Amino acid sequence: MTINAFESPQSCIQHHREQWGIPGIVVGIYRDGEVSLHADGIGHLGASWPMRSDNLFRIASITKLFTSTSAMMLVDDGRLDLDEPVKTYLPELTLADPEAEASITMRQLLSHASGIYGDFFDDFGSNDDALEREIAHLKTIRQLTMPGELWHYCNSGFDLAGHVIATVTGQTYEDVIRERIFEPLGMKRAGFFAHEMITWPHAVGHDPVEPLSREHRVADQHYSRNNNPSGAVLTNAEELFRFAAMHINGGSTNGRQLLKPESVSAMRTVQIESGDFADHWGIGWEIRDFGEARLYGHGGSTNGFQSQLTIYPEQKFALCIWTNSGQGRLAINPIEAWILEREFGLLKPAPETVMLPDADLERLAGHYTQPMAVLDVEIANGGLVLNGRSKSIQFDQEIELPETRAMPIDRDRFAVLDGPFAGEIVNFFPRGSETPTFLRRHGRLFEREG
């Protein structure tokens, strides 16, 4: 089905939901203050709840935009300097690498450029000191690259940033977000904990029983408090648009300036090339270029939810797509593409591929690992074939990943051109090296063995 083959957003949503067996989807469209909402499917398979357009979702890593915004508010207040070493605010901070410990800044934490291994999800309890306890254990995880050297997605870095925010204000991280963002924006249906939200209509997260399966099962809904700065917020589409509108309107809401316009602009300024999830990364925001148009956003994935928020400030437009499926991204991407083309004629063209000598391909073949997954890279038909396994913490099992083929864009970058993961970019680092150390996929670094 071509990108323009749908008569309405509802038919587009229904098609892509059914294609992947996703239980339910909510799509919200904001146009200069006007909001339209669309819902399709089931909110909870186990209870047969229908999906409602006002259902709460755990928006996962979109939470990082709240963390980044609160940090910029402290910059506005003169209480935080993005380029001051974090150790200035946390003298007790201890990391695995002393040089990184002494130099990491908030700017690097908020743009995924800290170099710390990013997926540290140990649970440190539900008390107010949970975040502090996690940060005390960061010394046990690896410094993969030096600060500022290379972009790779880092939940741990955002937890550290959240602890800096809590320390500077003398409050809990959650209270800072409530008082500085939720309450001024009137986000009454927004919070961090299930017990806060259970009285409102809500969706439940699901995971496919195996990758690309249409059959789903309810996912574990527990979320560790210490990971709140990197992915905890629960809210619905209409509430999130209050936050998006504040950013679209230069930091202002209802005549009140919550964030200085220059800080809004600073958050949307390129900090580092990313090349996986987006073209670049700002402070909190992912940045994607569509020709002359530049869009900003953030995705999220946890506990059987996947979601996306995208804003187009010049057009006073925002789009959010929520799914209650761990493979919801397979529907989110084509739904977003259809809406952006329909609304603005925006298309993200497939990257142009090149032919490489066999020697340039052979240098990349090998076994690549990280704590949550392994990938084997082989050569085939002028490109690369990736096979691997990921580790499911929830179900205590290894999951075979679907085979993925990628073709070269240049000597160190490869694009997936077809199949469910079309559009993904696989990178090898250091660029130009005869023996790459890292493969980057889905924002994560895999280290080469041997």
Legacy VTK file of the C-alpha trace (Angstrom):
# vtk DataFile Version 3.0
C-alpha trace
ASCII
DATASET POLYDATA
POINTS 450 float
0.000 0.000 0.000
1.471 3.369 -0.996
1.867 6.224 1.446
-1.128 8.103 -0.049
-3.504 5.122 -0.298
-5.663 5.991 2.745
-8.801 8.094 2.748
-8.435 9.291 6.349
-6.178 9.127 9.404
-8.513 6.522 10.901
-8.119 4.151 7.946
-4.342 4.625 8.013
-4.199 3.898 11.758
-6.435 0.836 11.496
-4.438 -0.642 8.615
-1.065 -0.401 10.336
-2.422 -1.536 13.691
-3.947 -4.667 12.175
-0.874 -5.377 10.039
1.260 -5.934 13.138
-1.391 -7.154 15.576
-0.873 -4.106 17.787
-3.580 -4.094 20.472
-4.348 -0.370 20.345
-3.224 3.005 18.990
-4.042 6.616 19.797
-3.025 9.403 17.408
-3.251 13.067 18.336
-2.807 15.973 15.921
-2.274 19.552 17.160
-2.757 22.405 14.689
-2.173 25.861 16.202
-4.235 25.163 19.313
-6.802 22.831 17.754
-6.556 19.150 18.732
-7.991 16.116 16.951
-7.735 12.650 18.478
-8.106 9.201 16.911
-8.237 5.844 18.708
-8.372 2.285 17.403
-8.213 -1.170 18.945
-7.997 -2.467 22.509
-6.512 -0.813 25.601
-5.939 -4.074 27.513
-6.172 -7.492 25.849
-6.649 -9.316 29.148
-9.715 -7.261 30.049
-10.962 -6.367 26.546
-10.941 -2.667 27.380
-11.559 -0.617 24.242
-8.893 1.911 23.356
-10.026 5.430 24.262
-8.520 8.633 22.917
-8.087 9.930 26.488
-6.341 6.805 27.780
-3.162 7.342 29.754
0.021 5.725 28.417
3.495 5.444 29.859
5.235 7.705 27.383
8.638 6.284 28.342
11.629 8.155 26.963
9.558 11.181 25.926
10.021 11.847 29.658
13.550 12.988 28.762
12.024 16.151 27.285
10.596 16.992 30.726
13.990 16.351 32.321
15.732 18.538 29.730
13.134 21.303 30.028
13.437 21.415 33.813
17.235 21.623 33.469
16.870 24.602 31.126
14.529 26.265 33.626
17.327 26.022 36.187
19.701 27.526 33.630
17.219 30.399 33.250
17.267 30.825 37.040
21.081 30.948 37.088
21.235 27.817 39.231
22.727 25.492 36.617
25.403 25.806 33.938
25.194 23.247 31.133
28.954 23.386 30.549
30.077 23.109 34.153
31.309 19.630 35.122
28.543 17.688 36.848
30.972 17.020 39.693
30.610 20.690 40.625
27.054 19.908 41.705
27.746 16.331 42.872
31.201 16.305 44.521
30.573 12.727 45.663
30.047 11.467 42.086
32.214 8.455 41.265
32.344 6.910 37.797
34.323 4.034 36.343
36.606 6.402 34.406
38.214 9.216 36.495
38.730 11.458 33.458
35.080 11.180 32.458
34.007 11.659 36.071
35.887 14.972 36.208
34.640 16.331 32.891
31.079 15.186 32.082
28.672 18.116 31.753
24.896 18.473 31.783
25.010 19.412 28.092
26.578 16.030 27.343
24.118 14.157 29.560
21.118 15.834 27.908
22.348 15.129 24.362
23.364 11.477 24.897
27.040 12.335 24.578
28.288 11.326 28.037
29.790 8.010 26.871
28.365 6.090 29.858
26.783 2.688 29.166
23.153 3.630 28.814
20.870 0.796 29.931
21.460 0.386 33.672
18.051 -0.677 34.978
18.742 -2.097 38.447
15.917 -1.331 40.879
16.856 0.738 43.946
13.483 0.763 45.631
10.610 3.209 45.877
11.859 5.608 48.552
12.927 9.197 47.924
16.599 8.133 47.918
16.165 5.636 45.049
17.719 7.943 42.448
20.632 8.847 44.718
21.298 5.138 45.300
21.362 4.424 41.567
23.854 7.240 40.950
26.125 5.820 43.681
26.260 2.596 41.631
27.149 4.199 38.283
30.800 3.520 39.124
30.043 -0.151 38.434
29.117 0.378 34.757
31.453 0.986 31.842
32.493 4.232 30.261
32.162 3.141 26.621
33.506 6.329 25.035
34.868 9.604 26.330
32.396 12.460 26.939
31.520 14.292 23.743
33.207 11.722 21.520
30.247 9.798 20.152
26.452 9.813 20.361
24.830 6.725 21.801
21.503 6.524 23.580
21.958 6.803 27.337
19.177 6.305 29.872
21.764 6.217 32.671
22.959 9.686 31.705
19.444 11.095 32.021
19.040 9.489 35.452
22.268 11.247 36.441
20.917 14.518 35.014
17.720 14.021 37.035
19.770 13.596 40.200
21.628 16.840 39.455
18.255 18.616 39.082
17.015 17.138 42.370
20.239 18.062 44.182
20.355 21.646 42.905
16.719 22.276 43.893
16.746 20.319 47.152
13.580 18.499 46.036
12.774 15.090 44.649
12.992 14.854 40.876
9.249 14.154 40.679
8.347 17.258 42.699
10.486 19.442 40.449
8.623 18.249 37.339
5.232 18.586 39.018
5.865 22.127 40.288
7.724 23.522 37.286
5.924 21.793 34.402
2.784 19.781 35.201
1.080 22.348 37.453
1.798 25.519 35.423
0.659 23.759 32.244
-2.493 22.400 33.885
-1.437 18.808 33.199
-3.754 17.237 35.777
-3.595 13.781 34.192
0.180 13.429 34.329
2.315 11.636 36.880
5.001 9.055 37.533
3.428 6.261 39.556
0.684 3.772 38.761
-1.117 4.539 42.033
-1.408 8.198 40.972
-2.931 7.332 37.642
-5.069 4.253 38.237
-8.301 6.256 38.704
-8.070 7.607 35.126
-8.765 5.597 31.958
-5.512 3.994 30.917
-3.972 1.534 28.501
-1.803 -1.438 29.474
1.444 -2.316 27.710
1.890 -5.536 25.703
4.837 -7.297 24.078
4.764 -9.629 21.074
5.386 -13.239 22.067
8.348 -13.150 19.661
9.684 -10.459 17.298
7.242 -9.545 14.521
4.537 -11.829 15.956
0.961 -10.561 15.814
0.243 -12.404 19.077
0.808 -10.237 22.172
0.907 -10.760 25.910
0.601 -8.258 28.760
3.980 -6.811 29.751
5.254 -6.227 33.275
3.992 -2.795 34.365
6.503 -2.230 37.189
8.835 0.701 36.637
11.774 1.443 38.936
11.561 4.845 40.597
15.275 5.527 40.104
14.709 5.441 36.328
12.000 8.114 36.476
14.117 10.876 34.824
14.697 8.693 31.774
11.242 7.244 31.143
8.465 7.288 33.742
5.802 9.835 32.816
2.223 8.646 32.432
-0.148 10.974 30.588
-2.481 11.170 27.601
-2.266 12.844 24.213
-4.267 15.979 24.997
-2.234 16.628 28.153
1.071 16.163 26.352
0.024 18.739 23.765
0.010 21.347 26.570
3.733 20.673 26.957
4.347 20.605 23.198
2.435 23.872 22.722
4.600 25.576 25.333
7.683 24.672 23.287
6.023 25.639 19.991
5.037 29.023 21.496
8.537 30.002 22.611
8.246 28.780 26.194
4.995 30.608 26.926
1.658 29.281 28.146
-1.462 31.326 28.947
0.581 34.523 29.080
3.165 33.050 31.447
6.773 32.560 30.356
7.860 29.176 31.762
11.027 28.908 29.700
12.982 31.747 28.109
12.728 31.864 24.294
16.512 31.628 24.019
16.423 28.413 26.082
13.692 26.987 23.845
15.939 27.767 20.881
19.013 26.323 22.613
17.209 23.011 23.139
16.570 22.819 19.374
20.172 23.636 18.436
22.248 20.732 17.101
24.645 19.427 19.744
25.885 16.246 18.077
25.307 14.071 15.001
23.276 10.986 15.844
22.454 9.240 12.566
20.381 6.417 14.075
17.084 7.613 15.533
17.468 11.042 13.959
19.887 13.154 11.951
21.103 15.134 14.957
20.446 15.567 18.653
19.796 18.776 20.532
19.229 19.248 24.265
16.581 16.603 24.840
15.137 16.836 21.315
15.913 14.549 18.406
16.289 16.578 15.212
15.235 15.338 11.762
15.678 17.162 8.475
13.124 16.905 5.659
14.789 19.033 3.025
14.417 22.632 4.220
12.014 21.612 7.002
13.380 20.677 10.413
11.258 18.654 12.850
11.925 17.921 16.503
10.707 15.049 18.593
11.312 12.106 20.872
10.240 8.484 20.916
9.707 6.193 23.860
9.693 2.467 24.528
9.212 0.586 27.798
6.852 -1.819 29.586
5.111 -2.792 26.342
4.497 0.777 25.182
6.033 2.567 22.198
5.278 6.177 21.397
6.401 9.245 19.444
6.012 13.003 19.858
6.958 15.222 16.899
6.699 19.006 16.629
7.009 21.326 13.626
7.269 24.727 15.325
7.219 26.840 12.161
3.808 25.385 11.319
2.561 25.365 14.951
1.991 21.644 14.499
2.497 18.640 16.746
1.807 14.953 16.353
1.758 12.206 18.957
1.300 8.507 18.283
0.847 6.102 21.207
0.788 2.319 21.009
0.441 -0.308 23.716
2.801 -2.697 21.939
6.525 -3.275 22.321
6.739 -3.347 18.515
4.495 -0.342 18.034
7.291 1.451 16.179
6.433 -0.688 13.140
3.102 1.163 12.939
4.262 4.520 14.314
6.766 5.135 11.522
4.405 4.655 8.536
1.522 6.455 10.266
3.743 9.451 10.973
5.114 9.402 7.413
1.578 9.381 5.964
0.409 12.270 8.156
3.492 14.411 7.479
3.136 13.939 3.722
-0.605 14.581 3.840
-0.262 17.724 5.962
2.908 19.287 4.532
4.166 17.190 1.619
7.164 16.116 3.709
8.950 12.921 2.695
12.105 11.342 4.046
13.762 9.858 0.940
15.622 6.570 1.171
19.387 7.168 1.342
21.409 6.607 -1.809
23.547 3.474 -1.669
27.024 2.905 -3.090
29.096 -0.082 -4.180
32.011 -1.010 -1.942
34.972 -3.288 -2.629
34.795 -6.650 -0.854
37.715 -5.621 1.365
35.696 -2.684 2.752
32.871 -5.049 3.647
35.052 -7.829 5.042
36.610 -5.478 7.603
33.171 -5.113 9.218
32.208 -8.786 9.505
32.321 -10.242 12.989
30.653 -10.759 16.346
29.453 -7.674 18.241
28.116 -7.683 21.799
26.575 -5.540 24.501
24.943 -6.560 27.799
21.420 -6.769 26.362
22.078 -8.303 22.922
24.554 -9.798 20.457
24.851 -9.302 16.687
26.648 -11.327 14.046
27.550 -9.441 10.874
28.165 -11.293 7.599
28.689 -10.193 3.979
26.125 -10.938 1.272
25.223 -9.489 -2.131
27.240 -6.305 -1.793
25.948 -5.512 1.674
25.679 -6.849 5.221
23.402 -9.368 6.910
22.772 -8.940 10.649
21.538 -11.760 12.877
21.442 -11.821 16.641
19.706 -12.327 19.929
18.373 -9.987 22.575
17.817 -10.713 26.246
14.326 -10.327 27.691
14.647 -9.406 31.358
10.902 -9.674 31.911
10.508 -13.171 30.461
14.034 -14.390 31.360
14.802 -15.667 27.880
16.871 -14.974 24.807
14.950 -13.856 21.730
16.117 -14.473 18.193
16.122 -11.233 16.240
14.801 -11.150 12.671
17.488 -11.249 10.016
18.193 -7.764 8.689
19.954 -6.797 5.461
21.670 -3.438 5.025
23.351 -1.797 2.054
26.234 0.693 2.158
25.664 4.445 2.127
29.394 4.955 2.560
32.300 2.990 3.981
31.004 3.055 7.573
27.223 3.546 7.262
24.627 1.083 6.037
20.895 1.503 5.448
18.098 -1.019 5.814
16.104 -0.492 2.612
13.144 -2.833 2.975
11.217 -4.969 5.405
9.792 -3.896 8.784
13.001 -2.061 9.772
13.349 -0.061 6.556
14.966 3.303 7.195
17.278 2.138 9.968
20.919 3.156 9.770
23.740 0.907 11.019
27.006 2.705 11.825
30.552 1.506 12.475
33.132 3.394 14.554
35.704 4.820 14.569
34.890 6.150 11.125
37.543 5.235 8.578
39.114 2.605 10.826
40.390 -0.611 9.273
39.217 -2.487 12.366
36.056 -0.902 13.799
35.561 -1.102 17.544
31.817 -0.469 17.657
28.645 -1.126 15.685
25.757 1.216 16.514
22.193 0.035 15.980
18.952 1.274 17.574
21.144 3.887 19.246
23.095 1.259 21.175
26.794 0.476 20.855
27.824 -3.128 20.240
31.505 -3.834 20.861
33.402 -6.041 18.468
34.910 -9.238 19.874
38.297 -10.469 18.702
LINES 1 451
450 0 1 2 3 4 5 6 7 8 9 10 11 12 13 14 15 16 17 18 19 20 21 22 23 24 25 26 27 28 29 30 31 32 33 34 35 36 37 38 39 40 41 42 43 44 45 46 47 48 49 50 51 52 53 54 55 56 57 58 59 60 61 62 63 64 65 66 67 68 69 70 71 72 73 74 75 76 77 78 79 80 81 82 83 84 85 86 87 88 89 90 91 92 93 94 95 96 97 98 99 100 101 102 103 104 105 106 107 108 109 110 111 112 113 114 115 116 117 118 119 120 121 122 123 124 125 126 127 128 129 130 131 132 133 134 135 136 137 138 139 140 141 142 143 144 145 146 147 148 149 150 151 152 153 154 155 156 157 158 159 160 161 162 163 164 165 166 167 168 169 170 171 172 173 174 175 176 177 178 179 180 181 182 183 184 185 186 187 188 189 190 191 192 193 194 195 196 197 198 199 200 201 202 203 204 205 206 207 208 209 210 211 212 213 214 215 216 217 218 219 220 221 222 223 224 225 226 227 228 229 230 231 232 233 234 235 236 237 238 239 240 241 242 243 244 245 246 247 248 249 250 251 252 253 254 255 256 257 258 259 260 261 262 263 264 265 266 267 268 269 270 271 272 273 274 275 276 277 278 279 280 281 282 283 284 285 286 287 288 289 290 291 292 293 294 295 296 297 298 299 300 301 302 303 304 305 306 307 308 309 310 311 312 313 314 315 316 317 318 319 320 321 322 323 324 325 326 327 328 329 330 331 332 333 334 335 336 337 338 339 340 341 342 343 344 345 346 347 348 349 350 351 352 353 354 355 356 357 358 359 360 361 362 363 364 365 366 367 368 369 370 371 372 373 374 375 376 377 378 379 380 381 382 383 384 385 386 387 388 389 390 391 392 393 394 395 396 397 398 399 400 401 402 403 404 405 406 407 408 409 410 411 412 413 414 415 416 417 418 419 420 421 422 423 424 425 426 427 428 429 430 431 432 433 434 435 436 437 438 439 440 441 442 443 444 445 446 447 448 449
